[in-house]
Every structure is written in structure tokens, then in C-alpha cells.
């Protein structure tokens, strides 16, 4: 499981919805949310190869986004089923 923080122009550009779609395609569990500091936080659980693929996708983002930095850390947390978009934290 990984916790990922993405910075750049990643809010108000469809980034979270884009991540939800990619996670669904990869059959991953977890969530994505905006942070009050302007970053996006993603919690990802699933197959290592699929998790790596989503982290790689997070580095690109949707067309209107500009990703400046991606930090990925190992996480240990309980997850809901599926992949959801959460409120800003």
C-alpha cells in the first residue's frame, strides 16, 4: 500500500476524477483527495505492478494538470472497497 502526494497544478483541473478512472482500470482500492496546501493525496492498495502503474500515471496527470513533484511512501491503513474521491483534508 502506498500514500502518494502530488504537487503542482493538480487542483481544479480534473486530477482526482482522472486518478479515480485510472485506479478503476487498474482494479486498485483506495482514495484520492485534495489537501488544503494545494497538493493531492492518494492512498493506493492492490497488486504491486498496478500500484506502480498508478504512481507512474500520477506523474503525468490529465492534460490540464502540471505535475511538479510526486512523493510516494509505504502506508499501512485500512481501506474501503473500490476507489473513491474524498473531501479536502
OpenMM code with the backbone's topology and positions (N, CA, C; nanometers):
from openmm import Vec3, app, unit

residues = "UNK UNK UNK UNK UNK UNK UNK UNK UNK UNK UNK UNK UNK UNK UNK UNK UNK UNK UNK UNK UNK UNK UNK UNK UNK UNK UNK UNK UNK UNK UNK UNK UNK UNK UNK UNK UNK UNK UNK UNK UNK UNK UNK UNK UNK UNK UNK UNK UNK UNK UNK UNK UNK UNK UNK UNK UNK UNK UNK UNK UNK UNK UNK UNK UNK UNK UNK UNK UNK UNK UNK UNK UNK UNK UNK UNK UNK UNK UNK UNK UNK UNK UNK UNK UNK UNK UNK UNK UNK".split()
positions = [
    Vec3(0.0854, -0.1173, 0.0000),
    Vec3(0.0000, 0.0000, 0.0000),
    Vec3(0.0899, 0.1234, 0.0000),
    Vec3(0.0467, 0.2266, -0.0734),
    Vec3(0.1263, 0.3491, -0.0798),
    Vec3(0.0417, 0.4733, -0.0583),
    Vec3(0.1042, 0.5710, 0.0058),
    Vec3(0.0461, 0.7043, 0.0200),
    Vec3(0.1296, 0.7946, -0.0709),
    Vec3(0.0612, 0.8671, -0.1596),
    Vec3(0.1289, 0.9484, -0.2592),
    Vec3(0.0817, 1.0928, -0.2453),
    Vec3(0.1759, 1.1861, -0.2502),
    Vec3(0.1444, 1.3286, -0.2509),
    Vec3(0.1930, 1.3867, -0.3828),
    Vec3(0.1037, 1.4572, -0.4514),
    Vec3(0.1343, 1.5139, -0.5825),
    Vec3(0.1208, 1.6651, -0.5723),
    Vec3(0.2249, 1.7364, -0.6158),
    Vec3(0.2196, 1.8826, -0.6136),
    Vec3(0.2359, 1.9382, -0.7539),
    Vec3(0.1929, 2.0612, -0.7695),
    Vec3(0.1941, 2.1294, -0.8982),
    Vec3(0.0569, 2.1904, -0.9208),
    Vec3(0.0164, 2.2004, -1.0449),
    Vec3(-0.1190, 2.2470, -1.0767),
    Vec3(-0.2067, 2.1222, -1.0871),
    Vec3(-0.2525, 2.0753, -0.9699),
    Vec3(-0.3252, 1.9484, -0.9641),
    Vec3(-0.4649, 1.9620, -0.9027),
    Vec3(-0.5032, 2.0825, -0.8667),
    Vec3(-0.6398, 2.1048, -0.8185),
    Vec3(-0.7146, 2.1903, -0.9197),
    Vec3(-0.8436, 2.1628, -0.9344),
    Vec3(-0.9322, 2.2343, -1.0273),
    Vec3(-0.8971, 2.2076, -1.1730),
    Vec3(-0.8387, 2.0901, -1.2007),
    Vec3(-0.8059, 2.0519, -1.3384),
    Vec3(-0.8542, 1.9107, -1.3711),
    Vec3(-0.9389, 1.8524, -1.2850),
    Vec3(-0.9914, 1.7181, -1.3079),
    Vec3(-0.8964, 1.6069, -1.2664),
    Vec3(-0.7963, 1.6404, -1.1864),
    Vec3(-0.6942, 1.5422, -1.1484),
    Vec3(-0.7539, 1.4262, -1.0684),
    Vec3(-0.8353, 1.4559, -0.9683),
    Vec3(-0.8903, 1.3487, -0.8832),
    Vec3(-0.9784, 1.2542, -0.9628),
    Vec3(-1.0663, 1.3081, -1.0479),
    Vec3(-1.1523, 1.2215, -1.1294),
    Vec3(-1.0687, 1.1348, -1.2231),
    Vec3(-0.9636, 1.1934, -1.2771),
    Vec3(-0.8734, 1.1210, -1.3667),
    Vec3(-0.8062, 1.0054, -1.2924),
    Vec3(-0.7609, 1.0307, -1.1693),
    Vec3(-0.6989, 0.9257, -1.0873),
    Vec3(-0.8000, 0.8156, -1.0561),
    Vec3(-0.9236, 0.8529, -1.0221),
    Vec3(-1.0274, 0.7525, -0.9927),
    Vec3(-1.0473, 0.6614, -1.1137),
    Vec3(-1.0536, 0.7195, -1.2338),
    Vec3(-1.0711, 0.6383, -1.3553),
    Vec3(-0.9521, 0.5447, -1.3763),
    Vec3(-0.8314, 0.5961, -1.3614),
    Vec3(-0.7113, 0.5126, -1.3803),
    Vec3(-0.7073, 0.3999, -1.2767),
    Vec3(-0.7383, 0.4308, -1.1524),
    Vec3(-0.7388, 0.3289, -1.0470),
    Vec3(-0.8417, 0.2206, -1.0769),
    Vec3(-0.9580, 0.2608, -1.1278),
    Vec3(-1.0601, 0.1629, -1.1654),
    Vec3(-1.0124, 0.0713, -1.2767),
    Vec3(-0.9455, 0.1298, -1.3763),
    Vec3(-0.8917, 0.0498, -1.4866),
    Vec3(-0.7889, -0.0512, -1.4363),
    Vec3(-0.7133, -0.0137, -1.3331),
    Vec3(-0.6092, -0.0996, -1.2785),
    Vec3(-0.6595, -0.1900, -1.1663),
    Vec3(-0.7885, -0.1775, -1.1329),
    Vec3(-0.8527, -0.2584, -1.0283),
    Vec3(-0.7858, -0.2404, -0.8914),
    Vec3(-0.7591, -0.1144, -0.8586),
    Vec3(-0.6969, -0.0798, -0.7310),
    Vec3(-0.8013, -0.0314, -0.6319),
    Vec3(-0.7690, -0.0391, -0.5048),
    Vec3(-0.8525, 0.0159, -0.3982),
    Vec3(-0.7828, 0.1390, -0.3422),
    Vec3(-0.8615, 0.2237, -0.2752),
    Vec3(-0.8033, 0.3397, -0.2108),
    Vec3(-0.8885, 0.4629, -0.2261),
    Vec3(-0.8246, 0.5795, -0.2207),
    Vec3(-0.8965, 0.7057, -0.2329),
    Vec3(-0.8008, 0.8157, -0.2776),
    Vec3(-0.8598, 0.9266, -0.3202),
    Vec3(-0.7844, 1.0450, -0.3600),
    Vec3(-0.8560, 1.1667, -0.3028),
    Vec3(-0.7794, 1.2677, -0.2596),
    Vec3(-0.8407, 1.3893, -0.2077),
    Vec3(-0.7459, 1.5073, -0.2264),
    Vec3(-0.8053, 1.6264, -0.2307),
    Vec3(-0.7261, 1.7489, -0.2310),
    Vec3(-0.6782, 1.7762, -0.0892),
    Vec3(-0.5633, 1.8395, -0.0776),
    Vec3(-0.5112, 1.8858, 0.0508),
    Vec3(-0.5231, 2.0380, 0.0552),
    Vec3(-0.5364, 2.0934, 0.1735),
    Vec3(-0.5511, 2.2380, 0.1863),
    Vec3(-0.4257, 2.3132, 0.1427),
    Vec3(-0.3120, 2.2447, 0.1341),
    Vec3(-0.1883, 2.3108, 0.0911),
    Vec3(-0.1697, 2.3104, -0.0609),
    Vec3(-0.2713, 2.2626, -0.1356),
    Vec3(-0.2658, 2.2645, -0.2814),
    Vec3(-0.2214, 2.1337, -0.3448),
    Vec3(-0.1767, 2.0379, -0.2632),
    Vec3(-0.1377, 1.9078, -0.3175),
    Vec3(-0.2592, 1.8169, -0.3294),
    Vec3(-0.2400, 1.7027, -0.3940),
    Vec3(-0.3384, 1.5953, -0.3978),
    Vec3(-0.2759, 1.4761, -0.3268),
    Vec3(-0.3543, 1.4109, -0.2416),
    Vec3(-0.3093, 1.2921, -0.1684),
    Vec3(-0.3829, 1.1707, -0.2223),
    Vec3(-0.3085, 1.0631, -0.2449),
    Vec3(-0.3668, 0.9390, -0.2979),
    Vec3(-0.3229, 0.8238, -0.2085),
    Vec3(-0.4166, 0.7405, -0.1662),
    Vec3(-0.3846, 0.6175, -0.0939),
    Vec3(-0.4186, 0.5025, -0.1876),
    Vec3(-0.3210, 0.4166, -0.2155),
    Vec3(-0.3367, 0.3118, -0.3164),
    Vec3(-0.3092, 0.1759, -0.2544),
    Vec3(-0.3958, 0.0782, -0.2821),
    Vec3(-0.3732, -0.0598, -0.2393),
    Vec3(-0.4072, -0.1529, -0.3543),
    Vec3(-0.3269, -0.2562, -0.3701),
    Vec3(-0.3520, -0.3549, -0.4738),
    Vec3(-0.2230, -0.4211, -0.5174),
    Vec3(-0.2302, -0.4867, -0.6281),
    Vec3(-0.1158, -0.5528, -0.6888),
    Vec3(0.0004, -0.4544, -0.7057),
    Vec3(0.1229, -0.4984, -0.6745),
    Vec3(0.2395, -0.4096, -0.6828),
    Vec3(0.2580, -0.3496, -0.8220),
    Vec3(0.2398, -0.4295, -0.9242),
    Vec3(0.2574, -0.3808, -1.0616),
    Vec3(0.1543, -0.2730, -1.0952),
    Vec3(0.0293, -0.2955, -1.0549),
    Vec3(-0.0767, -0.1970, -1.0798),
    Vec3(-0.0544, -0.0713, -0.9966),
    Vec3(-0.0094, -0.0886, -0.8731),
    Vec3(0.0199, 0.0267, -0.7873),
    Vec3(0.1308, 0.1118, -0.8497),
    Vec3(0.2365, 0.0463, -0.8976),
    Vec3(0.3447, 0.1188, -0.9650),
    Vec3(0.2929, 0.1926, -1.0880),
    Vec3(0.2021, 0.1293, -1.1610),
    Vec3(0.1461, 0.1919, -1.2810),
    Vec3(0.0674, 0.3178, -1.2456),
    Vec3(-0.0075, 0.3149, -1.1345),
    Vec3(-0.0835, 0.4341, -1.0956),
    Vec3(0.0103, 0.5447, -1.0477),
    Vec3(0.1150, 0.5101, -0.9759),
    Vec3(0.2123, 0.6113, -0.9329),
    Vec3(0.2769, 0.6743, -1.0563),
    Vec3(0.3112, 0.5926, -1.1553),
    Vec3(0.3674, 0.6462, -1.2795),
    Vec3(0.2677, 0.7371, -1.3502),
    Vec3(0.1408, 0.6968, -1.3537),
    Vec3(0.0371, 0.7795, -1.4163),
    Vec3(0.0207, 0.9110, -1.3417),
    Vec3(0.0327, 0.9065, -1.2088),
    Vec3(0.0194, 1.0277, -1.1277),
    Vec3(0.1247, 1.1306, -1.1647),
    Vec3(0.2395, 1.0855, -1.2132),
    Vec3(0.3466, 1.1770, -1.2551),
    Vec3(0.3086, 1.2541, -1.3816),
    Vec3(0.2167, 1.2007, -1.4601),
    Vec3(0.1733, 1.2653, -1.5841),
    Vec3(0.0497, 1.3524, -1.5608),
    Vec3(-0.0542, 1.2922, -1.5033),
    Vec3(-0.1789, 1.3642, -1.4786),
    Vec3(-0.2580, 1.3873, -1.6060),
    Vec3(-0.3769, 1.4459, -1.5918),
    Vec3(-0.4607, 1.4756, -1.7075),
    Vec3(-0.4031, 1.5944, -1.7861),
    Vec3(-0.4565, 1.6199, -1.9048),
    Vec3(-0.3998, 1.7245, -1.9911),
    Vec3(-0.3877, 1.8634, -1.9277),
    Vec3(-0.4831, 1.9055, -1.8456),
    Vec3(-0.4788, 2.0411, -1.7885),
    Vec3(-0.3908, 2.0522, -1.6642),
    Vec3(-0.3402, 1.9408, -1.6144),
    Vec3(-0.2567, 1.9418, -1.4936),
    Vec3(-0.1102, 1.9661, -1.5281),
    Vec3(-0.0381, 2.0122, -1.4269),
    Vec3(0.1086, 2.0221, -1.4358),
    Vec3(0.1627, 1.9612, -1.3060),
    Vec3(0.2286, 1.8486, -1.3181),
    Vec3(0.2823, 1.7801, -1.2010),
    Vec3(0.4272, 1.8223, -1.1815),
    Vec3(0.4561, 1.8805, -1.0653),
    Vec3(0.5919, 1.9235, -1.0327),
    Vec3(0.6670, 1.8198, -0.9502),
    Vec3(0.5949, 1.7480, -0.8633),
    Vec3(0.6620, 1.6540, -0.7735),
    Vec3(0.5643, 1.5455, -0.7294),
    Vec3(0.6156, 1.4232, -0.7167),
    Vec3(0.5382, 1.3103, -0.6651),
    Vec3(0.6212, 1.2428, -0.5569),
    Vec3(0.5645, 1.2344, -0.4361),
    Vec3(0.6281, 1.1643, -0.3240),
    Vec3(0.5452, 1.0414, -0.2921),
    Vec3(0.6071, 0.9243, -0.2933),
    Vec3(0.5362, 0.8003, -0.2612),
    Vec3(0.6004, 0.7369, -0.1387),
    Vec3(0.5171, 0.6984, -0.0418),
    Vec3(0.5631, 0.6379, 0.0831),
    Vec3(0.4836, 0.5102, 0.1096),
    Vec3(0.5437, 0.4168, 0.1775),
    Vec3(0.4729, 0.2961, 0.2198),
    Vec3(0.3714, 0.3364, 0.3259),
    Vec3(0.2511, 0.2812, 0.3168),
    Vec3(0.1441, 0.3124, 0.4123),
    Vec3(0.0850, 0.1833, 0.4667),
    Vec3(0.0291, 0.1917, 0.5846),
    Vec3(-0.0391, 0.0780, 0.6463),
    Vec3(-0.1693, 0.1317, 0.7048),
    Vec3(-0.2758, 0.1131, 0.6318),
    Vec3(-0.4037, 0.1715, 0.6699),
    Vec3(-0.5170, 0.0842, 0.6181),
    Vec3(-0.6282, 0.0906, 0.6835),
    Vec3(-0.7465, 0.0173, 0.6396),
    Vec3(-0.8152, 0.0932, 0.5285),
    Vec3(-0.8551, 0.0220, 0.4244),
    Vec3(-0.9146, 0.0869, 0.3078),
    Vec3(-1.0577, 0.0418, 0.2825),
    Vec3(-1.1381, 0.1304, 0.2245),
    Vec3(-1.2706, 0.0878, 0.1802),
    Vec3(-1.2558, 0.0062, 0.0523),
    Vec3(-1.3615, -0.0626, 0.0140),
    Vec3(-1.3590, -0.1347, -0.1135),
    Vec3(-1.3683, -0.0329, -0.2260),
    Vec3(-1.3076, -0.0650, -0.3372),
    Vec3(-1.3113, 0.0239, -0.4521),
    Vec3(-1.2189, 0.1430, -0.4355),
    Vec3(-1.2342, 0.2400, -0.5240),
    Vec3(-1.1506, 0.3592, -0.5211),
    Vec3(-1.2426, 0.4800, -0.5227),
    Vec3(-1.2290, 0.5696, -0.4243),
    Vec3(-1.3222, 0.6794, -0.4089),
    Vec3(-1.2517, 0.8150, -0.4074),
    Vec3(-1.3303, 0.9166, -0.4308),
    Vec3(-1.2836, 1.0557, -0.4203),
    Vec3(-1.3350, 1.1077, -0.2861),
    Vec3(-1.2452, 1.1638, -0.2058),
    Vec3(-1.2820, 1.2134, -0.0725),
    Vec3(-1.2800, 1.3647, -0.0692),
    Vec3(-1.3369, 1.4195, 0.0407),
    Vec3(-1.3363, 1.5635, 0.0625),
    Vec3(-1.1958, 1.6119, 0.0951),
    Vec3(-1.1733, 1.7402, 0.0764),
    Vec3(-1.0449, 1.8027, 0.1055),
    Vec3(-1.0082, 1.7858, 0.2523),
    Vec3(-0.8808, 1.7605, 0.2763),
    Vec3(-0.8333, 1.7452, 0.4153),
    Vec3(-0.7156, 1.8371, 0.4403),
] * unit.nanometer
topology = app.Topology()
chain = topology.addChain("A")
for resn in residues:
    res = topology.addResidue(resn, chain)
    for name in ("N", "CA", "C"):
        topology.addAtom(name, app.Element.getBySymbol(name[0]), res)
